[in-house]
Amino acid sequence: MQEKLNLFIVETKKELERLEEKRGTELGNSLNYIENEIQIQRLAAKIEAYEEMSE
């Protein structure tokens, strides 16, 4: 179970980094920017939950 949680944490952090890099690029319109920011917040919360579960 611990290994699965660690894998989820790593994969989620990679996706979070990808979305954070998107912040610097042109997203087309404000709706895309807002959607990207919401996804970033959602992934950050997931990481926090996974880390809490792994302790």
CHARMM-style PDB file with segment names, atoms N, HN, CA, C and O in Angstrom:
ATOM      1  N   MET     1       0.821  -1.189   0.000  1.00  0.00      PROA
ATOM      2  CA  MET     1       0.000   0.000   0.000  1.00  0.00      PROA
ATOM      3  C   MET     1       0.870   1.261   0.000  1.00  0.00      PROA
ATOM      4  O   MET     1       0.580   2.223  -0.711  1.00  0.00      PROA
ATOM      5  N   GLN     2       1.919   1.246   0.789  1.00  0.00      PROA
ATOM      6  HN  GLN     2       2.155   0.464   1.366  1.00  0.00      PROA
ATOM      7  CA  GLN     2       2.823   2.395   0.871  1.00  0.00      PROA
ATOM      8  C   GLN     2       3.460   2.680  -0.487  1.00  0.00      PROA
ATOM      9  O   GLN     2       3.599   3.837  -0.883  1.00  0.00      PROA
ATOM     10  N   GLU     3       3.844   1.629  -1.191  1.00  0.00      PROA
ATOM     11  HN  GLU     3       3.731   0.689  -0.870  1.00  0.00      PROA
ATOM     12  CA  GLU     3       4.464   1.810  -2.508  1.00  0.00      PROA
ATOM     13  C   GLU     3       3.480   2.436  -3.492  1.00  0.00      PROA
ATOM     14  O   GLU     3       3.865   3.283  -4.298  1.00  0.00      PROA
ATOM     15  N   LYS     4       2.219   2.028  -3.433  1.00  0.00      PROA
ATOM     16  HN  LYS     4       1.906   1.339  -2.779  1.00  0.00      PROA
ATOM     17  CA  LYS     4       1.202   2.604  -4.311  1.00  0.00      PROA
ATOM     18  C   LYS     4       1.008   4.084  -4.010  1.00  0.00      PROA
ATOM     19  O   LYS     4       0.908   4.904  -4.923  1.00  0.00      PROA
ATOM     20  N   LEU     5       0.958   4.415  -2.736  1.00  0.00      PROA
ATOM     21  HN  LEU     5       1.039   3.748  -1.995  1.00  0.00      PROA
ATOM     22  CA  LEU     5       0.803   5.821  -2.354  1.00  0.00      PROA
ATOM     23  C   LEU     5       1.979   6.649  -2.846  1.00  0.00      PROA
ATOM     24  O   LEU     5       1.796   7.755  -3.353  1.00  0.00      PROA
ATOM     25  N   ASN     6       3.182   6.118  -2.699  1.00  0.00      PROA
ATOM     26  HN  ASN     6       3.331   5.219  -2.287  1.00  0.00      PROA
ATOM     27  CA  ASN     6       4.362   6.832  -3.177  1.00  0.00      PROA
ATOM     28  C   ASN     6       4.309   7.028  -4.690  1.00  0.00      PROA
ATOM     29  O   ASN     6       4.685   8.085  -5.198  1.00  0.00      PROA
ATOM     30  N   LEU     7       3.851   6.025  -5.394  1.00  0.00      PROA
ATOM     31  HN  LEU     7       3.547   5.167  -4.982  1.00  0.00      PROA
ATOM     32  CA  LEU     7       3.705   6.129  -6.850  1.00  0.00      PROA
ATOM     33  C   LEU     7       2.676   7.202  -7.207  1.00  0.00      PROA
ATOM     34  O   LEU     7       2.905   8.009  -8.108  1.00  0.00      PROA
ATOM     35  N   PHE     8       1.548   7.210  -6.502  1.00  0.00      PROA
ATOM     36  HN  PHE     8       1.362   6.555  -5.770  1.00  0.00      PROA
ATOM     37  CA  PHE     8       0.525   8.235  -6.739  1.00  0.00      PROA
ATOM     38  C   PHE     8       1.079   9.631  -6.477  1.00  0.00      PROA
ATOM     39  O   PHE     8       0.799  10.563  -7.230  1.00  0.00      PROA
ATOM     40  N   ILE     9       1.856   9.774  -5.421  1.00  0.00      PROA
ATOM     41  HN  ILE     9       2.083   9.016  -4.809  1.00  0.00      PROA
ATOM     42  CA  ILE     9       2.450  11.081  -5.083  1.00  0.00      PROA
ATOM     43  C   ILE     9       3.372  11.542  -6.203  1.00  0.00      PROA
ATOM     44  O   ILE     9       3.292  12.690  -6.642  1.00  0.00      PROA
ATOM     45  N   VAL    10       4.239  10.663  -6.664  1.00  0.00      PROA
ATOM     46  HN  VAL    10       4.305   9.731  -6.308  1.00  0.00      PROA
ATOM     47  CA  VAL    10       5.195  11.014  -7.715  1.00  0.00      PROA
ATOM     48  C   VAL    10       4.477  11.391  -9.004  1.00  0.00      PROA
ATOM     49  O   VAL    10       4.805  12.398  -9.632  1.00  0.00      PROA
ATOM     50  N   GLU    11       3.498  10.582  -9.399  1.00  0.00      PROA
ATOM     51  HN  GLU    11       3.231   9.764  -8.890  1.00  0.00      PROA
ATOM     52  CA  GLU    11       2.757  10.863 -10.634  1.00  0.00      PROA
ATOM     53  C   GLU    11       1.984  12.172 -10.542  1.00  0.00      PROA
ATOM     54  O   GLU    11       1.942  12.943 -11.501  1.00  0.00      PROA
ATOM     55  N   THR    12       1.381  12.420  -9.402  1.00  0.00      PROA
ATOM     56  HN  THR    12       1.415  11.794  -8.623  1.00  0.00      PROA
ATOM     57  CA  THR    12       0.604  13.641  -9.221  1.00  0.00      PROA
ATOM     58  C   THR    12       1.514  14.859  -9.202  1.00  0.00      PROA
ATOM     59  O   THR    12       1.152  15.906  -9.739  1.00  0.00      PROA
ATOM     60  N   LYS    13       2.687  14.743  -8.595  1.00  0.00      PROA
ATOM     61  HN  LYS    13       2.982  13.892  -8.159  1.00  0.00      PROA
ATOM     62  CA  LYS    13       3.633  15.858  -8.587  1.00  0.00      PROA
ATOM     63  C   LYS    13       4.116  16.177 -10.006  1.00  0.00      PROA
ATOM     64  O   LYS    13       4.307  17.345 -10.346  1.00  0.00      PROA
ATOM     65  N   LYS    14       4.313  15.157 -10.828  1.00  0.00      PROA
ATOM     66  HN  LYS    14       4.158  14.209 -10.552  1.00  0.00      PROA
ATOM     67  CA  LYS    14       4.722  15.381 -12.217  1.00  0.00      PROA
ATOM     68  C   LYS    14       3.650  16.155 -12.973  1.00  0.00      PROA
ATOM     69  O   LYS    14       3.954  17.088 -13.716  1.00  0.00      PROA
ATOM     70  N   GLU    15       2.397  15.764 -12.778  1.00  0.00      PROA
ATOM     71  HN  GLU    15       2.150  15.006 -12.174  1.00  0.00      PROA
ATOM     72  CA  GLU    15       1.292  16.450 -13.447  1.00  0.00      PROA
ATOM     73  C   GLU    15       1.170  17.890 -12.928  1.00  0.00      PROA
ATOM     74  O   GLU    15       0.898  18.808 -13.702  1.00  0.00      PROA
ATOM     75  N   LEU    16       1.368  18.079 -11.644  1.00  0.00      PROA
ATOM     76  HN  LEU    16       1.589  17.334 -11.016  1.00  0.00      PROA
ATOM     77  CA  LEU    16       1.327  19.417 -11.057  1.00  0.00      PROA
ATOM     78  C   LEU    16       2.414  20.299 -11.664  1.00  0.00      PROA
ATOM     79  O   LEU    16       2.153  21.450 -12.015  1.00  0.00      PROA
ATOM     80  N   GLU    17       3.612  19.777 -11.789  1.00  0.00      PROA
ATOM     81  HN  GLU    17       3.824  18.842 -11.505  1.00  0.00      PROA
ATOM     82  CA  GLU    17       4.712  20.532 -12.400  1.00  0.00      PROA
ATOM     83  C   GLU    17       4.387  20.902 -13.844  1.00  0.00      PROA
ATOM     84  O   GLU    17       4.685  22.012 -14.287  1.00  0.00      PROA
ATOM     85  N   ARG    18       3.775  19.974 -14.577  1.00  0.00      PROA
ATOM     86  HN  ARG    18       3.532  19.073 -14.217  1.00  0.00      PROA
ATOM     87  CA  ARG    18       3.412  20.245 -15.969  1.00  0.00      PROA
ATOM     88  C   ARG    18       2.420  21.400 -16.049  1.00  0.00      PROA
ATOM     89  O   ARG    18       2.559  22.290 -16.889  1.00  0.00      PROA
ATOM     90  N   LEU    19       1.425  21.382 -15.176  1.00  0.00      PROA
ATOM     91  HN  LEU    19       1.313  20.659 -14.494  1.00  0.00      PROA
ATOM     92  CA  LEU    19       0.420  22.441 -15.186  1.00  0.00      PROA
ATOM     93  C   LEU    19       1.003  23.780 -14.726  1.00  0.00      PROA
ATOM     94  O   LEU    19       0.610  24.835 -15.225  1.00  0.00      PROA
ATOM     95  N   GLU    20       1.934  23.736 -13.778  1.00  0.00      PROA
ATOM     96  HN  GLU    20       2.252  22.879 -13.373  1.00  0.00      PROA
ATOM     97  CA  GLU    20       2.567  24.974 -13.323  1.00  0.00      PROA
ATOM     98  C   GLU    20       3.414  25.587 -14.434  1.00  0.00      PROA
ATOM     99  O   GLU    20       3.504  26.810 -14.545  1.00  0.00      PROA
ATOM    100  N   GLU    21       4.031  24.746 -15.253  1.00  0.00      PROA
ATOM    101  HN  GLU    21       3.958  23.752 -15.164  1.00  0.00      PROA
ATOM    102  CA  GLU    21       4.801  25.249 -16.392  1.00  0.00      PROA
ATOM    103  C   GLU    21       3.884  25.900 -17.425  1.00  0.00      PROA
ATOM    104  O   GLU    21       4.289  26.833 -18.118  1.00  0.00      PROA
ATOM    105  N   LYS    22       2.652  25.408 -17.526  1.00  0.00      PROA
ATOM    106  HN  LYS    22       2.323  24.650 -16.963  1.00  0.00      PROA
ATOM    107  CA  LYS    22       1.677  25.969 -18.453  1.00  0.00      PROA
ATOM    108  C   LYS    22       1.310  27.403 -18.098  1.00  0.00      PROA
ATOM    109  O   LYS    22       0.864  28.165 -18.957  1.00  0.00      PROA
ATOM    110  N   ARG    23       1.497  27.772 -16.829  1.00  0.00      PROA
ATOM    111  HN  ARG    23       1.858  27.154 -16.132  1.00  0.00      PROA
ATOM    112  CA  ARG    23       1.182  29.130 -16.388  1.00  0.00      PROA
ATOM    113  C   ARG    23       1.941  30.165 -17.209  1.00  0.00      PROA
ATOM    114  O   ARG    23       1.418  31.244 -17.489  1.00  0.00      PROA
ATOM    115  N   GLY    24       3.149  29.845 -17.588  1.00  0.00      PROA
ATOM    116  HN  GLY    24       3.574  28.969 -17.361  1.00  0.00      PROA
ATOM    117  CA  GLY    24       4.000  30.773 -18.321  1.00  0.00      PROA
ATOM    118  C   GLY    24       3.693  30.860 -19.805  1.00  0.00      PROA
ATOM    119  O   GLY    24       4.201  31.748 -20.491  1.00  0.00      PROA
ATOM    120  N   THR    25       2.879  29.964 -20.303  1.00  0.00      PROA
ATOM    121  HN  THR    25       2.466  29.243 -19.746  1.00  0.00      PROA
ATOM    122  CA  THR    25       2.558  29.973 -21.730  1.00  0.00      PROA
ATOM    123  C   THR    25       1.216  30.650 -21.958  1.00  0.00      PROA
ATOM    124  O   THR    25       0.445  30.861 -21.022  1.00  0.00      PROA
ATOM    125  N   GLU    26       0.956  30.977 -23.176  1.00  0.00      PROA
ATOM    126  HN  GLU    26       1.583  30.806 -23.936  1.00  0.00      PROA
ATOM    127  CA  GLU    26      -0.319  31.583 -23.546  1.00  0.00      PROA
ATOM    128  C   GLU    26      -1.394  30.501 -23.517  1.00  0.00      PROA
ATOM    129  O   GLU    26      -1.298  29.514 -24.247  1.00  0.00      PROA
ATOM    130  N   LEU    27      -2.410  30.676 -22.685  1.00  0.00      PROA
ATOM    131  HN  LEU    27      -2.488  31.478 -22.092  1.00  0.00      PROA
ATOM    132  CA  LEU    27      -3.463  29.670 -22.551  1.00  0.00      PROA
ATOM    133  C   LEU    27      -4.686  29.988 -23.415  1.00  0.00      PROA
ATOM    134  O   LEU    27      -5.671  29.250 -23.388  1.00  0.00      PROA
ATOM    135  N   GLY    28      -4.630  31.057 -24.163  1.00  0.00      PROA
ATOM    136  HN  GLY    28      -3.830  31.656 -24.185  1.00  0.00      PROA
ATOM    137  CA  GLY    28      -5.710  31.351 -25.092  1.00  0.00      PROA
ATOM    138  C   GLY    28      -6.748  32.311 -24.555  1.00  0.00      PROA
ATOM    139  O   GLY    28      -7.026  33.333 -25.182  1.00  0.00      PROA
ATOM    140  N   ASN    29      -7.322  32.004 -23.415  1.00  0.00      PROA
ATOM    141  HN  ASN    29      -7.096  31.174 -22.906  1.00  0.00      PROA
ATOM    142  CA  ASN    29      -8.305  32.912 -22.825  1.00  0.00      PROA
ATOM    143  C   ASN    29      -8.350  32.707 -21.313  1.00  0.00      PROA
ATOM    144  O   ASN    29      -7.712  31.803 -20.773  1.00  0.00      PROA
ATOM    145  N   SER    30      -9.100  33.546 -20.660  1.00  0.00      PROA
ATOM    146  HN  SER    30      -9.619  34.280 -21.099  1.00  0.00      PROA
ATOM    147  CA  SER    30      -9.139  33.503 -19.202  1.00  0.00      PROA
ATOM    148  C   SER    30      -9.781  32.218 -18.678  1.00  0.00      PROA
ATOM    149  O   SER    30      -9.440  31.757 -17.589  1.00  0.00      PROA
ATOM    150  N   LEU    31     -10.702  31.642 -19.439  1.00  0.00      PROA
ATOM    151  HN  LEU    31     -10.979  32.016 -20.323  1.00  0.00      PROA
ATOM    152  CA  LEU    31     -11.333  30.400 -19.003  1.00  0.00      PROA
ATOM    153  C   LEU    31     -10.307  29.272 -18.910  1.00  0.00      PROA
ATOM    154  O   LEU    31     -10.327  28.495 -17.955  1.00  0.00      PROA
ATOM    155  N   ASN    32      -9.424  29.177 -19.877  1.00  0.00      PROA
ATOM    156  HN  ASN    32      -9.408  29.809 -20.652  1.00  0.00      PROA
ATOM    157  CA  ASN    32      -8.367  28.157 -19.837  1.00  0.00      PROA
ATOM    158  C   ASN    32      -7.427  28.396 -18.662  1.00  0.00      PROA
ATOM    159  O   ASN    32      -6.981  27.450 -18.012  1.00  0.00      PROA
ATOM    160  N   TYR    33      -7.130  29.663 -18.394  1.00  0.00      PROA
ATOM    161  HN  TYR    33      -7.492  30.431 -18.922  1.00  0.00      PROA
ATOM    162  CA  TYR    33      -6.261  29.997 -17.260  1.00  0.00      PROA
ATOM    163  C   TYR    33      -6.912  29.568 -15.948  1.00  0.00      PROA
ATOM    164  O   TYR    33      -6.262  28.965 -15.095  1.00  0.00      PROA
ATOM    165  N   ILE    34      -8.192  29.879 -15.792  1.00  0.00      PROA
ATOM    166  HN  ILE    34      -8.720  30.369 -16.485  1.00  0.00      PROA
ATOM    167  CA  ILE    34      -8.910  29.522 -14.566  1.00  0.00      PROA
ATOM    168  C   ILE    34      -8.981  28.006 -14.415  1.00  0.00      PROA
ATOM    169  O   ILE    34      -8.768  27.482 -13.321  1.00  0.00      PROA
ATOM    170  N   GLU    35      -9.274  27.309 -15.491  1.00  0.00      PROA
ATOM    171  HN  GLU    35      -9.446  27.735 -16.379  1.00  0.00      PROA
ATOM    172  CA  GLU    35      -9.332  25.848 -15.450  1.00  0.00      PROA
ATOM    173  C   GLU    35      -7.986  25.266 -15.035  1.00  0.00      PROA
ATOM    174  O   GLU    35      -7.931  24.335 -14.232  1.00  0.00      PROA
ATOM    175  N   ASN    36      -6.905  25.810 -15.577  1.00  0.00      PROA
ATOM    176  HN  ASN    36      -6.949  26.567 -16.229  1.00  0.00      PROA
ATOM    177  CA  ASN    36      -5.563  25.356 -15.230  1.00  0.00      PROA
ATOM    178  C   ASN    36      -5.293  25.580 -13.746  1.00  0.00      PROA
ATOM    179  O   ASN    36      -4.747  24.703 -13.077  1.00  0.00      PROA
ATOM    180  N   GLU    37      -5.671  26.747 -13.227  1.00  0.00      PROA
ATOM    181  HN  GLU    37      -6.115  27.459 -13.771  1.00  0.00      PROA
ATOM    182  CA  GLU    37      -5.441  27.060 -11.818  1.00  0.00      PROA
ATOM    183  C   GLU    37      -6.258  26.140 -10.913  1.00  0.00      PROA
ATOM    184  O   GLU    37      -5.774  25.717  -9.863  1.00  0.00      PROA
ATOM    185  N   ILE    38      -7.476  25.831 -11.305  1.00  0.00      PROA
ATOM    186  HN  ILE    38      -7.869  26.175 -12.158  1.00  0.00      PROA
ATOM    187  CA  ILE    38      -8.305  24.916 -10.513  1.00  0.00      PROA
ATOM    188  C   ILE    38      -7.677  23.527 -10.485  1.00  0.00      PROA
ATOM    189  O   ILE    38      -7.650  22.877  -9.440  1.00  0.00      PROA
ATOM    190  N   GLN    39      -7.175  23.076 -11.619  1.00  0.00      PROA
ATOM    191  HN  GLN    39      -7.196  23.604 -12.468  1.00  0.00      PROA
ATOM    192  CA  GLN    39      -6.519  21.764 -11.665  1.00  0.00      PROA
ATOM    193  C   GLN    39      -5.269  21.753 -10.792  1.00  0.00      PROA
ATOM    194  O   GLN    39      -4.982  20.755 -10.131  1.00  0.00      PROA
ATOM    195  N   ILE    40      -4.530  22.849 -10.786  1.00  0.00      PROA
ATOM    196  HN  ILE    40      -4.762  23.660 -11.323  1.00  0.00      PROA
ATOM    197  CA  ILE    40      -3.334  22.940  -9.940  1.00  0.00      PROA
ATOM    198  C   ILE    40      -3.728  22.805  -8.466  1.00  0.00      PROA
ATOM    199  O   ILE    40      -3.094  22.057  -7.722  1.00  0.00      PROA
ATOM    200  N   GLN    41      -4.762  23.518  -8.047  1.00  0.00      PROA
ATOM    201  HN  GLN    41      -5.277  24.125  -8.652  1.00  0.00      PROA
ATOM    202  CA  GLN    41      -5.218  23.439  -6.663  1.00  0.00      PROA
ATOM    203  C   GLN    41      -5.718  22.046  -6.304  1.00  0.00      PROA
ATOM    204  O   GLN    41      -5.463  21.552  -5.205  1.00  0.00      PROA
ATOM    205  N   ARG    42      -6.424  21.421  -7.226  1.00  0.00      PROA
ATOM    206  HN  ARG    42      -6.631  21.822  -8.119  1.00  0.00      PROA
ATOM    207  CA  ARG    42      -6.946  20.070  -6.998  1.00  0.00      PROA
ATOM    208  C   ARG    42      -5.797  19.073  -6.825  1.00  0.00      PROA
ATOM    209  O   ARG    42      -5.831  18.229  -5.929  1.00  0.00      PROA
ATOM    210  N   LEU    43      -4.789  19.173  -7.681  1.00  0.00      PROA
ATOM    211  HN  LEU    43      -4.762  19.858  -8.409  1.00  0.00      PROA
ATOM    212  CA  LEU    43      -3.643  18.265  -7.580  1.00  0.00      PROA
ATOM    213  C   LEU    43      -2.848  18.505  -6.308  1.00  0.00      PROA
ATOM    214  O   LEU    43      -2.372  17.555  -5.687  1.00  0.00      PROA
ATOM    215  N   ALA    44      -2.699  19.754  -5.915  1.00  0.00      PROA
ATOM    216  HN  ALA    44      -3.086  20.526  -6.419  1.00  0.00      PROA
ATOM    217  CA  ALA    44      -1.987  20.062  -4.670  1.00  0.00      PROA
ATOM    218  C   ALA    44      -2.718  19.442  -3.476  1.00  0.00      PROA
ATOM    219  O   ALA    44      -2.081  18.922  -2.560  1.00  0.00      PROA
ATOM    220  N   ALA    45      -4.040  19.496  -3.486  1.00  0.00      PROA
ATOM    221  HN  ALA    45      -4.557  19.918  -4.230  1.00  0.00      PROA
ATOM    222  CA  ALA    45      -4.825  18.882  -2.412  1.00  0.00      PROA
ATOM    223  C   ALA    45      -4.679  17.367  -2.423  1.00  0.00      PROA
ATOM    224  O   ALA    45      -4.598  16.741  -1.367  1.00  0.00      PROA
ATOM    225  N   LYS    46      -4.646  16.776  -3.617  1.00  0.00      PROA
ATOM    226  HN  LYS    46      -4.712  17.284  -4.476  1.00  0.00      PROA
ATOM    227  CA  LYS    46      -4.453  15.326  -3.728  1.00  0.00      PROA
ATOM    228  C   LYS    46      -3.109  14.911  -3.141  1.00  0.00      PROA
ATOM    229  O   LYS    46      -3.022  13.938  -2.392  1.00  0.00      PROA
ATOM    230  N   ILE    47      -2.066  15.655  -3.486  1.00  0.00      PROA
ATOM    231  HN  ILE    47      -2.137  16.446  -4.095  1.00  0.00      PROA
ATOM    232  CA  ILE    47      -0.735  15.344  -2.976  1.00  0.00      PROA
ATOM    233  C   ILE    47      -0.739  15.404  -1.451  1.00  0.00      PROA
ATOM    234  O   ILE    47      -0.207  14.520  -0.780  1.00  0.00      PROA
ATOM    235  N   GLU    48      -1.343  16.452  -0.921  1.00  0.00      PROA
ATOM    236  HN  GLU    48      -1.775  17.170  -1.466  1.00  0.00      PROA
ATOM    237  CA  GLU    48      -1.406  16.598   0.538  1.00  0.00      PROA
ATOM    238  C   GLU    48      -2.135  15.407   1.175  1.00  0.00      PROA
ATOM    239  O   GLU    48      -1.696  14.885   2.200  1.00  0.00      PROA
ATOM    240  N   ALA    49      -3.234  14.988   0.573  1.00  0.00      PROA
ATOM    241  HN  ALA    49      -3.591  15.412  -0.260  1.00  0.00      PROA
ATOM    242  CA  ALA    49      -3.992  13.841   1.106  1.00  0.00      PROA
ATOM    243  C   ALA    49      -3.164  12.565   1.013  1.00  0.00      PROA
ATOM    244  O   ALA    49      -3.117  11.790   1.969  1.00  0.00      PROA
ATOM    245  N   TYR    50      -2.517  12.339  -0.112  1.00  0.00      PROA
ATOM    246  HN  TYR    50      -2.555  12.968  -0.888  1.00  0.00      PROA
ATOM    247  CA  TYR    50      -1.680  11.138  -0.250  1.00  0.00      PROA
ATOM    248  C   TYR    50      -0.552  11.131   0.777  1.00  0.00      PROA
ATOM    249  O   TYR    50      -0.240  10.090   1.355  1.00  0.00      PROA
ATOM    250  N   GLU    51       0.055  12.288   1.002  1.00  0.00      PROA
ATOM    251  HN  GLU    51      -0.198  13.134   0.533  1.00  0.00      PROA
ATOM    252  CA  GLU    51       1.152  12.362   1.983  1.00  0.00      PROA
ATOM    253  C   GLU    51       0.641  12.101   3.395  1.00  0.00      PROA
ATOM    254  O   GLU    51       1.324  11.455   4.190  1.00  0.00      PROA
ATOM    255  N   GLU    52      -0.547  12.594   3.713  1.00  0.00      PROA
ATOM    256  HN  GLU    52      -1.102  13.119   3.068  1.00  0.00      PROA
ATOM    257  CA  GLU    52      -1.141  12.329   5.021  1.00  0.00      PROA
ATOM    258  C   GLU    52      -1.418  10.836   5.209  1.00  0.00      PROA
ATOM    259  O   GLU    52      -1.197  10.281   6.286  1.00  0.00      PROA
ATOM    260  N   MET    53      -1.902  10.205   4.153  1.00  0.00      PROA
ATOM    261  HN  MET    53      -2.081  10.656   3.279  1.00  0.00      PROA
ATOM    262  CA  MET    53      -2.205   8.776   4.217  1.00  0.00      PROA
ATOM    263  C   MET    53      -0.949   7.936   4.350  1.00  0.00      PROA
ATOM    264  O   MET    53      -0.980   6.857   4.940  1.00  0.00      PROA
ATOM    265  N   SER    54       0.158   8.425   3.804  1.00  0.00      PROA
ATOM    266  HN  SER    54       0.184   9.302   3.325  1.00  0.00      PROA
ATOM    267  CA  SER    54       1.384   7.617   3.816  1.00  0.00      PROA
ATOM    268  C   SER    54       2.144   7.731   5.125  1.00  0.00      PROA
ATOM    269  O   SER    54       3.096   6.983   5.350  1.00  0.00      PROA
ATOM    270  N   GLU    55       1.746   8.644   5.988  1.00  0.00      PROA
ATOM    271  HN  GLU    55       0.973   9.252   5.805  1.00  0.00      PROA
ATOM    272  CA  GLU    55       2.455   8.800   7.281  1.00  0.00      PROA
ATOM    273  C   GLU    55       2.039   7.771   8.283  1.00  0.00      PROA
ATOM    274  OT1 GLU    55       2.539   7.767   9.408  1.00  0.00      PROA
TER     275      GLU     55
END
